[in-house]
Amino acid sequence: MVKKEPIRILHVVQRMEAAGVQSFIMNVYRQIDRNEVQFDFLTHYSEQQFYDDEIEALGGHIYRLTVREDKNFVKYIHDLNNFFSEHREYQVVHGHMDSLGVFYLGAAKKAGIAVRIAHAHTLIEGGGLKKQVRNFINRFYKIYATKLLACSEEAGRYMFGRDYFTVVHNPIEVEKFKYDLKIRKQTRELLGLENSLVIGNVGRFAKEKNHKFLLDIFKEILVKRQDAKLLLIGKGETLEETMQYAESLGVKNEILYLGIRDDVNRLYQAMDIFVFPSVYEGLGIVAIEAQAAGLPTICSDKVPDSAKVTDLFCQLSLNDSKKTWSDKVISEAENIIRTDRSKKIIDSGYDVRFVSKQLVGMYHKLIGGGYKLSYKNGLVFIPCYSPERWVAA
């Protein structure tokens, strides 16, 4: 059998931090056959990031530009042109960064890369001048794209309007997240939460995640449930501000700030309810993870309906009172019977095995439908569609 080099896909991202878009890419990356398809990454910060070591261990390359640090767009365009002229190995550029898409997809087109994907991961509504500027810039994301993808119908309509796009769900490893009573007991004991009502939230500390609103809700919850604890998982630019606000509310001693964790699946088990009051979301993959763990999942109405994959999902308006939110959280947490909801998540198309096959199949189709076939002992290797992989030639 003659060994052939894998197809290399260049993913363009802000940085490979522990966040939703990056989690989507990594979930797929771990699942694919990297002898057939390999991922590389073009990032926009110079510093080391959360997933960098894992990417390199999986055989991927990371290239770093600095425009998000130096704000030098003349240099950025020059660097992009140089990059694509030096790296002729890419047949596909898969963009995940809407605000700069017009630049890097334009440079990819100039370099002769035929397949250029614009992938919508967010949905921004209303807001001040900064959001309005970003909304305007996002209109240009699709100009140089040859394929449009979105994490949800809502994100696709927001980003691409009436243009045709394909929804590719942000997948999770369903088996990893499904409800497990043994893990629940172990994790609650480890965190000292055996006798607590545990409210959880997973997300980057940023304005759009609305942590202050969550703290207001939590203060109301403590009026009725003095045993309540709040788990906050993640880090980000508003962490310090959030901690100061918690102190001003007098609730800081009831909050566990757990930072970035590689055992989030176990932490979901320790929770009694998941609360996610985001100002906007493209999908909100953590809401899918929470439902997979059998958790009641209370979200704002800014989280797309696409995130509703079980009867555990509930939406409230950000205009509703904090008391309305707190009463709903307490009621749902006190009345839930945790069960395994993994089959429902799989049936809804959010399992990483399904999405990985969908994405790899799409890459092959976009570069001409030509599969890289390998032969061995009268068998042929079909990269993405055969469950057995090796079939009779």
Contacts in CASP RR format, 6 or more apart in sequence:
PFRMAT RR
TARGET T0000
AUTHOR 0000-0000-0000
METHOD contacts of the structure
MODEL  1
MVKKEPIRILHVVQRMEAAGVQSFIMNVYRQIDRNEVQFDFLTHYSEQQF
YDDEIEALGGHIYRLTVREDKNFVKYIHDLNNFFSEHREYQVVHGHMDSL
GVFYLGAAKKAGIAVRIAHAHTLIEGGGLKKQVRNFINRFYKIYATKLLA
CSEEAGRYMFGRDYFTVVHNPIEVEKFKYDLKIRKQTRELLGLENSLVIG
NVGRFAKEKNHKFLLDIFKEILVKRQDAKLLLIGKGETLEETMQYAESLG
VKNEILYLGIRDDVNRLYQAMDIFVFPSVYEGLGIVAIEAQAAGLPTICS
DKVPDSAKVTDLFCQLSLNDSKKTWSDKVISEAENIIRTDRSKKIIDSGY
DVRFVSKQLVGMYHKLIGGGYKLSYKNGLVFIPCYSPERWVAA
1 374 0 8 1.000
1 375 0 8 1.000
1 376 0 8 1.000
2 374 0 8 1.000
3 374 0 8 1.000
4 372 0 8 1.000
4 374 0 8 1.000
6 34 0 8 1.000
6 35 0 8 1.000
6 36 0 8 1.000
6 37 0 8 1.000
6 38 0 8 1.000
6 372 0 8 1.000
7 36 0 8 1.000
7 37 0 8 1.000
7 38 0 8 1.000
7 91 0 8 1.000
7 92 0 8 1.000
7 363 0 8 1.000
7 364 0 8 1.000
7 367 0 8 1.000
7 372 0 8 1.000
8 38 0 8 1.000
8 39 0 8 1.000
8 40 0 8 1.000
8 89 0 8 1.000
8 90 0 8 1.000
8 91 0 8 1.000
9 37 0 8 1.000
9 38 0 8 1.000
9 39 0 8 1.000
9 40 0 8 1.000
9 90 0 8 1.000
9 91 0 8 1.000
9 92 0 8 1.000
9 94 0 8 1.000
9 363 0 8 1.000
10 40 0 8 1.000
10 41 0 8 1.000
10 42 0 8 1.000
10 87 0 8 1.000
10 90 0 8 1.000
10 92 0 8 1.000
10 93 0 8 1.000
10 94 0 8 1.000
11 25 0 8 1.000
11 39 0 8 1.000
11 40 0 8 1.000
11 41 0 8 1.000
11 42 0 8 1.000
11 94 0 8 1.000
11 95 0 8 1.000
11 96 0 8 1.000
12 41 0 8 1.000
12 42 0 8 1.000
12 93 0 8 1.000
12 94 0 8 1.000
12 95 0 8 1.000
12 96 0 8 1.000
12 97 0 8 1.000
12 101 0 8 1.000
12 104 0 8 1.000
13 21 0 8 1.000
13 22 0 8 1.000
13 25 0 8 1.000
13 41 0 8 1.000
13 42 0 8 1.000
13 43 0 8 1.000
13 44 0 8 1.000
13 95 0 8 1.000
13 96 0 8 1.000
13 97 0 8 1.000
14 43 0 8 1.000
14 44 0 8 1.000
14 45 0 8 1.000
14 68 0 8 1.000
14 96 0 8 1.000
14 97 0 8 1.000
15 22 0 8 1.000
15 43 0 8 1.000
15 44 0 8 1.000
15 45 0 8 1.000
15 47 0 8 1.000
15 49 0 8 1.000
15 68 0 8 1.000
16 22 0 8 1.000
16 41 0 8 1.000
16 43 0 8 1.000
16 49 0 8 1.000
16 50 0 8 1.000
16 51 0 8 1.000
16 52 0 8 1.000
16 55 0 8 1.000
16 62 0 8 1.000
17 49 0 8 1.000
17 50 0 8 1.000
17 51 0 8 1.000
17 204 0 8 1.000
18 50 0 8 1.000
18 51 0 8 1.000
18 204 0 8 1.000
18 234 0 8 1.000
18 235 0 8 1.000
18 260 0 8 1.000
19 203 0 8 1.000
19 204 0 8 1.000
20 121 0 8 1.000
20 170 0 8 1.000
20 284 0 8 1.000
20 285 0 8 1.000
20 286 0 8 1.000
21 96 0 8 1.000
21 121 0 8 1.000
22 50 0 8 1.000
22 51 0 8 1.000
23 170 0 8 1.000
23 285 0 8 1.000
24 121 0 8 1.000
24 151 0 8 1.000
24 170 0 8 1.000
24 171 0 8 1.000
24 285 0 8 1.000
25 39 0 8 1.000
25 96 0 8 1.000
26 51 0 8 1.000
26 54 0 8 1.000
26 55 0 8 1.000
27 170 0 8 1.000
27 171 0 8 1.000
27 172 0 8 1.000
27 173 0 8 1.000
27 352 0 8 1.000
27 355 0 8 1.000
27 356 0 8 1.000
28 171 0 8 1.000
28 352 0 8 1.000
28 355 0 8 1.000
28 356 0 8 1.000
28 359 0 8 1.000
29 39 0 8 1.000
29 55 0 8 1.000
29 58 0 8 1.000
30 58 0 8 1.000
30 352 0 8 1.000
31 352 0 8 1.000
31 353 0 8 1.000
31 356 0 8 1.000
32 39 0 8 1.000
32 356 0 8 1.000
32 359 0 8 1.000
32 360 0 8 1.000
33 360 0 8 1.000
33 383 0 8 1.000
33 389 0 8 1.000
34 58 0 8 1.000
34 59 0 8 1.000
36 360 0 8 1.000
36 372 0 8 1.000
36 383 0 8 1.000
36 384 0 8 1.000
37 360 0 8 1.000
37 363 0 8 1.000
37 383 0 8 1.000
38 59 0 8 1.000
38 60 0 8 1.000
39 55 0 8 1.000
39 58 0 8 1.000
39 60 0 8 1.000
40 60 0 8 1.000
40 61 0 8 1.000
40 62 0 8 1.000
40 63 0 8 1.000
40 90 0 8 1.000
41 55 0 8 1.000
41 60 0 8 1.000
41 61 0 8 1.000
41 62 0 8 1.000
41 63 0 8 1.000
42 63 0 8 1.000
42 65 0 8 1.000
42 83 0 8 1.000
42 104 0 8 1.000
43 49 0 8 1.000
43 62 0 8 1.000
43 63 0 8 1.000
43 64 0 8 1.000
43 65 0 8 1.000
44 64 0 8 1.000
44 65 0 8 1.000
44 66 0 8 1.000
44 67 0 8 1.000
44 68 0 8 1.000
44 97 0 8 1.000
44 100 0 8 1.000
45 64 0 8 1.000
45 66 0 8 1.000
45 68 0 8 1.000
45 69 0 8 1.000
46 64 0 8 1.000
46 66 0 8 1.000
46 69 0 8 1.000
50 260 0 8 1.000
52 62 0 8 1.000
55 62 0 8 1.000
56 62 0 8 1.000
63 83 0 8 1.000
63 87 0 8 1.000
65 76 0 8 1.000
65 79 0 8 1.000
65 80 0 8 1.000
65 83 0 8 1.000
66 72 0 8 1.000
66 75 0 8 1.000
67 73 0 8 1.000
67 75 0 8 1.000
67 76 0 8 1.000
67 79 0 8 1.000
67 100 0 8 1.000
73 103 0 8 1.000
76 100 0 8 1.000
76 103 0 8 1.000
77 103 0 8 1.000
77 107 0 8 1.000
80 103 0 8 1.000
80 104 0 8 1.000
80 107 0 8 1.000
81 107 0 8 1.000
81 110 0 8 1.000
81 111 0 8 1.000
83 107 0 8 1.000
84 90 0 8 1.000
84 107 0 8 1.000
84 108 0 8 1.000
84 110 0 8 1.000
84 111 0 8 1.000
84 113 0 8 1.000
85 111 0 8 1.000
88 111 0 8 1.000
90 108 0 8 1.000
90 113 0 8 1.000
91 113 0 8 1.000
91 114 0 8 1.000
91 115 0 8 1.000
91 367 0 8 1.000
92 113 0 8 1.000
92 115 0 8 1.000
92 116 0 8 1.000
92 117 0 8 1.000
92 363 0 8 1.000
92 366 0 8 1.000
92 367 0 8 1.000
93 104 0 8 1.000
93 105 0 8 1.000
93 108 0 8 1.000
93 113 0 8 1.000
93 115 0 8 1.000
93 116 0 8 1.000
93 117 0 8 1.000
94 117 0 8 1.000
94 119 0 8 1.000
95 101 0 8 1.000
95 104 0 8 1.000
95 105 0 8 1.000
95 116 0 8 1.000
95 117 0 8 1.000
95 118 0 8 1.000
95 119 0 8 1.000
96 119 0 8 1.000
96 121 0 8 1.000
97 104 0 8 1.000
98 118 0 8 1.000
98 120 0 8 1.000
98 121 0 8 1.000
98 122 0 8 1.000
98 137 0 8 1.000
98 138 0 8 1.000
98 141 0 8 1.000
98 159 0 8 1.000
99 134 0 8 1.000
99 137 0 8 1.000
99 138 0 8 1.000
99 141 0 8 1.000
101 118 0 8 1.000
101 140 0 8 1.000
101 141 0 8 1.000
101 144 0 8 1.000
102 137 0 8 1.000
102 140 0 8 1.000
102 141 0 8 1.000
102 143 0 8 1.000
102 144 0 8 1.000
105 116 0 8 1.000
105 118 0 8 1.000
105 141 0 8 1.000
105 143 0 8 1.000
105 144 0 8 1.000
105 145 0 8 1.000
106 116 0 8 1.000
106 143 0 8 1.000
106 144 0 8 1.000
108 116 0 8 1.000
108 144 0 8 1.000
109 116 0 8 1.000
109 144 0 8 1.000
114 146 0 8 1.000
114 367 0 8 1.000
115 146 0 8 1.000
115 147 0 8 1.000
115 363 0 8 1.000
115 366 0 8 1.000
115 367 0 8 1.000
116 144 0 8 1.000
116 145 0 8 1.000
116 146 0 8 1.000
116 147 0 8 1.000
117 145 0 8 1.000
117 146 0 8 1.000
117 147 0 8 1.000
117 148 0 8 1.000
117 149 0 8 1.000
117 366 0 8 1.000
118 141 0 8 1.000
118 142 0 8 1.000
118 145 0 8 1.000
118 147 0 8 1.000
118 148 0 8 1.000
118 149 0 8 1.000
118 159 0 8 1.000
118 160 0 8 1.000
119 149 0 8 1.000
119 150 0 8 1.000
119 151 0 8 1.000
119 168 0 8 1.000
120 141 0 8 1.000
120 148 0 8 1.000
120 149 0 8 1.000
120 150 0 8 1.000
120 151 0 8 1.000
120 155 0 8 1.000
120 156 0 8 1.000
120 158 0 8 1.000
120 159 0 8 1.000
120 160 0 8 1.000
120 165 0 8 1.000
120 282 0 8 1.000
121 150 0 8 1.000
121 151 0 8 1.000
121 155 0 8 1.000
121 282 0 8 1.000
121 283 0 8 1.000
122 155 0 8 1.000
122 158 0 8 1.000
122 159 0 8 1.000
122 280 0 8 1.000
122 281 0 8 1.000
122 282 0 8 1.000
123 152 0 8 1.000
123 154 0 8 1.000
123 155 0 8 1.000
123 156 0 8 1.000
123 158 0 8 1.000
123 159 0 8 1.000
123 280 0 8 1.000
123 281 0 8 1.000
123 282 0 8 1.000
123 304 0 8 1.000
124 131 0 8 1.000
124 134 0 8 1.000
124 135 0 8 1.000
124 138 0 8 1.000
124 158 0 8 1.000
124 280 0 8 1.000
125 280 0 8 1.000
125 302 0 8 1.000
126 132 0 8 1.000
126 135 0 8 1.000
138 159 0 8 1.000
141 159 0 8 1.000
142 148 0 8 1.000
142 159 0 8 1.000
142 160 0 8 1.000
142 163 0 8 1.000
146 366 0 8 1.000
147 166 0 8 1.000
147 362 0 8 1.000
147 366 0 8 1.000
148 156 0 8 1.000
148 159 0 8 1.000
148 160 0 8 1.000
148 163 0 8 1.000
148 164 0 8 1.000
148 165 0 8 1.000
148 166 0 8 1.000
149 165 0 8 1.000
149 166 0 8 1.000
149 167 0 8 1.000
149 168 0 8 1.000
150 156 0 8 1.000
150 159 0 8 1.000
150 160 0 8 1.000
150 165 0 8 1.000
150 166 0 8 1.000
150 167 0 8 1.000
150 168 0 8 1.000
151 167 0 8 1.000
151 168 0 8 1.000
151 169 0 8 1.000
151 170 0 8 1.000
151 282 0 8 1.000
151 283 0 8 1.000
151 285 0 8 1.000
152 167 0 8 1.000
152 282 0 8 1.000
152 283 0 8 1.000
152 304 0 8 1.000
152 306 0 8 1.000
152 307 0 8 1.000
153 167 0 8 1.000
153 304 0 8 1.000
153 306 0 8 1.000
154 282 0 8 1.000
154 304 0 8 1.000
154 305 0 8 1.000
154 306 0 8 1.000
155 282 0 8 1.000
155 283 0 8 1.000
155 304 0 8 1.000
156 165 0 8 1.000
156 167 0 8 1.000
158 282 0 8 1.000
159 165 0 8 1.000
166 362 0 8 1.000
168 355 0 8 1.000
168 358 0 8 1.000
168 359 0 8 1.000
168 362 0 8 1.000
169 283 0 8 1.000
169 348 0 8 1.000
169 349 0 8 1.000
169 350 0 8 1.000
169 355 0 8 1.000
170 283 0 8 1.000
170 284 0 8 1.000
170 285 0 8 1.000
170 288 0 8 1.000
170 350 0 8 1.000
170 355 0 8 1.000
171 349 0 8 1.000
171 350 0 8 1.000
171 351 0 8 1.000
171 352 0 8 1.000
171 354 0 8 1.000
171 355 0 8 1.000
171 356 0 8 1.000
172 285 0 8 1.000
172 288 0 8 1.000
172 289 0 8 1.000
172 292 0 8 1.000
172 345 0 8 1.000
172 350 0 8 1.000
172 351 0 8 1.000
172 352 0 8 1.000
173 351 0 8 1.000
173 352 0 8 1.000
174 292 0 8 1.000
174 342 0 8 1.000
174 345 0 8 1.000
174 346 0 8 1.000
174 350 0 8 1.000
174 351 0 8 1.000
174 352 0 8 1.000
175 342 0 8 1.000
176 265 0 8 1.000
177 265 0 8 1.000
177 268 0 8 1.000
177 289 0 8 1.000
177 292 0 8 1.000
177 293 0 8 1.000
177 342 0 8 1.000
177 345 0 8 1.000
178 292 0 8 1.000
178 293 0 8 1.000
178 294 0 8 1.000
178 340 0 8 1.000
178 341 0 8 1.000
178 342 0 8 1.000
179 269 0 8 1.000
179 293 0 8 1.000
179 294 0 8 1.000
179 338 0 8 1.000
179 339 0 8 1.000
179 340 0 8 1.000
179 341 0 8 1.000
180 269 0 8 1.000
181 338 0 8 1.000
183 266 0 8 1.000
183 269 0 8 1.000
184 269 0 8 1.000
184 270 0 8 1.000
184 338 0 8 1.000
186 266 0 8 1.000
187 266 0 8 1.000
187 267 0 8 1.000
187 269 0 8 1.000
187 270 0 8 1.000
188 194 0 8 1.000
188 196 0 8 1.000
188 198 0 8 1.000
188 270 0 8 1.000
191 231 0 8 1.000
191 256 0 8 1.000
191 270 0 8 1.000
193 229 0 8 1.000
193 270 0 8 1.000
195 227 0 8 1.000
196 227 0 8 1.000
196 228 0 8 1.000
196 229 0 8 1.000
197 221 0 8 1.000
197 225 0 8 1.000
197 227 0 8 1.000
197 228 0 8 1.000
197 229 0 8 1.000
197 272 0 8 1.000
197 330 0 8 1.000
197 333 0 8 1.000
197 334 0 8 1.000
198 228 0 8 1.000
198 229 0 8 1.000
198 231 0 8 1.000
198 270 0 8 1.000
198 271 0 8 1.000
198 272 0 8 1.000
198 273 0 8 1.000
199 218 0 8 1.000
199 221 0 8 1.000
199 228 0 8 1.000
199 229 0 8 1.000
199 230 0 8 1.000
199 231 0 8 1.000
199 271 0 8 1.000
199 272 0 8 1.000
199 273 0 8 1.000
199 274 0 8 1.000
199 275 0 8 1.000
199 329 0 8 1.000
199 333 0 8 1.000
200 230 0 8 1.000
200 231 0 8 1.000
200 232 0 8 1.000
200 233 0 8 1.000
200 271 0 8 1.000
200 273 0 8 1.000
200 274 0 8 1.000
200 275 0 8 1.000
201 209 0 8 1.000
201 211 0 8 1.000
201 214 0 8 1.000
201 230 0 8 1.000
201 231 0 8 1.000
201 232 0 8 1.000
201 233 0 8 1.000
201 274 0 8 1.000
201 275 0 8 1.000
201 276 0 8 1.000
202 233 0 8 1.000
202 234 0 8 1.000
202 264 0 8 1.000
202 267 0 8 1.000
202 268 0 8 1.000
202 274 0 8 1.000
202 286 0 8 1.000
202 289 0 8 1.000
202 290 0 8 1.000
203 209 0 8 1.000
203 233 0 8 1.000
203 234 0 8 1.000
203 286 0 8 1.000
204 234 0 8 1.000
204 235 0 8 1.000
204 236 0 8 1.000
205 211 0 8 1.000
205 234 0 8 1.000
205 235 0 8 1.000
205 236 0 8 1.000
205 237 0 8 1.000
205 238 0 8 1.000
205 239 0 8 1.000
205 242 0 8 1.000
206 236 0 8 1.000
206 237 0 8 1.000
206 238 0 8 1.000
207 238 0 8 1.000
207 279 0 8 1.000
208 278 0 8 1.000
208 279 0 8 1.000
208 280 0 8 1.000
208 281 0 8 1.000
209 238 0 8 1.000
209 278 0 8 1.000
209 279 0 8 1.000
210 277 0 8 1.000
210 278 0 8 1.000
210 279 0 8 1.000
210 300 0 8 1.000
210 318 0 8 1.000
211 232 0 8 1.000
211 238 0 8 1.000
211 242 0 8 1.000
211 245 0 8 1.000
212 242 0 8 1.000
212 245 0 8 1.000
213 277 0 8 1.000
213 318 0 8 1.000
213 322 0 8 1.000
214 230 0 8 1.000
214 275 0 8 1.000
214 277 0 8 1.000
215 230 0 8 1.000
215 242 0 8 1.000
215 245 0 8 1.000
215 246 0 8 1.000
215 249 0 8 1.000
215 251 0 8 1.000
216 249 0 8 1.000
216 322 0 8 1.000
217 275 0 8 1.000
217 277 0 8 1.000
217 322 0 8 1.000
217 325 0 8 1.000
217 326 0 8 1.000
217 329 0 8 1.000
218 228 0 8 1.000
218 230 0 8 1.000
218 251 0 8 1.000
218 254 0 8 1.000
218 255 0 8 1.000
218 326 0 8 1.000
219 249 0 8 1.000
219 250 0 8 1.000
219 251 0 8 1.000
219 322 0 8 1.000
220 322 0 8 1.000
220 323 0 8 1.000
220 325 0 8 1.000
220 326 0 8 1.000
221 228 0 8 1.000
221 326 0 8 1.000
221 329 0 8 1.000
221 330 0 8 1.000
222 228 0 8 1.000
222 251 0 8 1.000
222 254 0 8 1.000
223 326 0 8 1.000
224 326 0 8 1.000
224 330 0 8 1.000
225 330 0 8 1.000
228 254 0 8 1.000
229 254 0 8 1.000
229 255 0 8 1.000
229 256 0 8 1.000
230 251 0 8 1.000
230 254 0 8 1.000
230 255 0 8 1.000
230 256 0 8 1.000
231 255 0 8 1.000
231 256 0 8 1.000
231 258 0 8 1.000
231 267 0 8 1.000
231 270 0 8 1.000
231 271 0 8 1.000
232 242 0 8 1.000
232 255 0 8 1.000
232 256 0 8 1.000
232 257 0 8 1.000
232 258 0 8 1.000
232 259 0 8 1.000
233 258 0 8 1.000
233 259 0 8 1.000
233 260 0 8 1.000
233 261 0 8 1.000
233 264 0 8 1.000
233 267 0 8 1.000
234 258 0 8 1.000
234 259 0 8 1.000
234 260 0 8 1.000
234 261 0 8 1.000
235 259 0 8 1.000
235 260 0 8 1.000
239 257 0 8 1.000
243 252 0 8 1.000
243 257 0 8 1.000
246 252 0 8 1.000
246 255 0 8 1.000
258 267 0 8 1.000
261 267 0 8 1.000
264 289 0 8 1.000
265 289 0 8 1.000
265 293 0 8 1.000
268 274 0 8 1.000
268 289 0 8 1.000
268 290 0 8 1.000
268 292 0 8 1.000
268 293 0 8 1.000
268 295 0 8 1.000
269 293 0 8 1.000
271 290 0 8 1.000
271 293 0 8 1.000
271 295 0 8 1.000
272 295 0 8 1.000
272 296 0 8 1.000
272 333 0 8 1.000
272 336 0 8 1.000
273 295 0 8 1.000
273 296 0 8 1.000
273 297 0 8 1.000
273 298 0 8 1.000
273 329 0 8 1.000
273 332 0 8 1.000
273 333 0 8 1.000
273 336 0 8 1.000
274 286 0 8 1.000
274 287 0 8 1.000
274 290 0 8 1.000
274 295 0 8 1.000
274 296 0 8 1.000
274 297 0 8 1.000
274 298 0 8 1.000
275 298 0 8 1.000
275 299 0 8 1.000
275 325 0 8 1.000
275 329 0 8 1.000
276 284 0 8 1.000
276 286 0 8 1.000
276 287 0 8 1.000
276 290 0 8 1.000
276 297 0 8 1.000
276 298 0 8 1.000
276 299 0 8 1.000
276 300 0 8 1.000
276 303 0 8 1.000
277 299 0 8 1.000
277 300 0 8 1.000
277 316 0 8 1.000
277 318 0 8 1.000
277 325 0 8 1.000
278 284 0 8 1.000
278 299 0 8 1.000
278 300 0 8 1.000
278 302 0 8 1.000
278 303 0 8 1.000
279 300 0 8 1.000
279 302 0 8 1.000
279 318 0 8 1.000
280 302 0 8 1.000
281 302 0 8 1.000
281 303 0 8 1.000
281 304 0 8 1.000
281 307 0 8 1.000
282 304 0 8 1.000
283 303 0 8 1.000
283 304 0 8 1.000
283 306 0 8 1.000
283 307 0 8 1.000
284 303 0 8 1.000
284 304 0 8 1.000
284 307 0 8 1.000
287 297 0 8 1.000
287 299 0 8 1.000
287 303 0 8 1.000
287 307 0 8 1.000
287 313 0 8 1.000
288 307 0 8 1.000
288 309 0 8 1.000
288 345 0 8 1.000
288 350 0 8 1.000
290 297 0 8 1.000
290 312 0 8 1.000
291 297 0 8 1.000
291 309 0 8 1.000
291 310 0 8 1.000
291 312 0 8 1.000
291 313 0 8 1.000
291 341 0 8 1.000
291 344 0 8 1.000
291 345 0 8 1.000
292 341 0 8 1.000
292 342 0 8 1.000
292 345 0 8 1.000
292 350 0 8 1.000
294 310 0 8 1.000
294 312 0 8 1.000
294 336 0 8 1.000
294 338 0 8 1.000
294 339 0 8 1.000
294 340 0 8 1.000
294 341 0 8 1.000
295 312 0 8 1.000
295 336 0 8 1.000
295 338 0 8 1.000
296 312 0 8 1.000
296 314 0 8 1.000
296 332 0 8 1.000
296 333 0 8 1.000
296 336 0 8 1.000
297 312 0 8 1.000
297 313 0 8 1.000
297 314 0 8 1.000
298 314 0 8 1.000
298 315 0 8 1.000
298 316 0 8 1.000
298 325 0 8 1.000
298 328 0 8 1.000
298 329 0 8 1.000
298 332 0 8 1.000
299 307 0 8 1.000
299 313 0 8 1.000
299 314 0 8 1.000
299 315 0 8 1.000
299 316 0 8 1.000
300 315 0 8 1.000
300 316 0 8 1.000
300 317 0 8 1.000
300 318 0 8 1.000
301 315 0 8 1.000
301 316 0 8 1.000
301 317 0 8 1.000
301 318 0 8 1.000
302 318 0 8 1.000
303 315 0 8 1.000
307 313 0 8 1.000
308 315 0 8 1.000
309 344 0 8 1.000
309 345 0 8 1.000
309 348 0 8 1.000
309 350 0 8 1.000
310 341 0 8 1.000
310 344 0 8 1.000
310 345 0 8 1.000
312 336 0 8 1.000
312 341 0 8 1.000
314 328 0 8 1.000
314 332 0 8 1.000
316 324 0 8 1.000
316 325 0 8 1.000
316 328 0 8 1.000
345 351 0 8 1.000
346 354 0 8 1.000
349 355 0 8 1.000
357 384 0 8 1.000
357 385 0 8 1.000
360 383 0 8 1.000
360 384 0 8 1.000
361 383 0 8 1.000
361 384 0 8 1.000
361 385 0 8 1.000
364 370 0 8 1.000
364 371 0 8 1.000
364 383 0 8 1.000
364 384 0 8 1.000
371 382 0 8 1.000
371 383 0 8 1.000
371 384 0 8 1.000
372 383 0 8 1.000
373 380 0 8 1.000
373 381 0 8 1.000
373 382 0 8 1.000
374 380 0 8 1.000
374 381 0 8 1.000
375 381 0 8 1.000
375 393 0 8 1.000
376 390 0 8 1.000
378 392 0 8 1.000
378 393 0 8 1.000
379 390 0 8 1.000
379 391 0 8 1.000
379 392 0 8 1.000
379 393 0 8 1.000
380 390 0 8 1.000
380 391 0 8 1.000
380 392 0 8 1.000
380 393 0 8 1.000
381 389 0 8 1.000
381 390 0 8 1.000
382 389 0 8 1.000
382 391 0 8 1.000
END
